[in-house]
């Protein structure tokens, strides 16, 4: 005879996917720092009177009290929404960036099992919710995620010889290169290189204002899009949609 023992836990998390389940329930995929991405049954949450209705919505961020089952579906007892990201959800551009970031970071987590990705994602979404430029926040998160995939960009010195007097960026060499190591790479504005380095090391929590020229933002986005597409192995169809709504 076997006994199934489920423990009650309280975890911070964000709903990254909702799937209808039976007539009035949902199965939630919840990204948590402690347990990674877990499946959670939210019973009766489709009812307008359900106390778990909001915490069971897509992209809701908060505290989830669960009957936790390892390697199986946990059950939602109740929860408390910390941020519903209402400003993001009310704007198609911001919402599209949120959708992409959640998909991208989730894929990076599946490859790396790095718990720090949870805070990176939530902090980034909070800044977009506060009205900061979603493309810049998205690019900062992408650049930081490259480290967890083992393909981080070298933005401190020449990726080939180590010379600190860099000239341009090389996708094939994985970062900055100096004049002695350039082999046909296109010239990149030094302002773009400077901001790329800042993106890598800046603490998202400390960003209160973004004052970067449109041209520099565009160039950085183009560099990261190409590099991620070439080396990450992550399907970025959702990123292609961003170009259609922001062009």
Secondary structure, 3 states (H helix, E strand, C coil): CCCCCCEEEEEEEEEEEEEEECCCEEEEEEEECCCEEEEEEECCCCCCCCCCCCCCCCCCEEEEEEEECCCCCEEEEEEEEEECCHHHHCCHHHHHHHHHHHHHHHHHHHHHCCCHHHHHHHHHHHHHHCCCCHHHHHHHHHHHHHHHCCCCCECCCCCCCCCCCEEEEECCCCEEEECCCCCCCCCCCHHHHHHHHHHHHCCHHHCCCCCCCHHHHHHHHHHHHHHHHHHCCCCCHHHHHHHHHHC
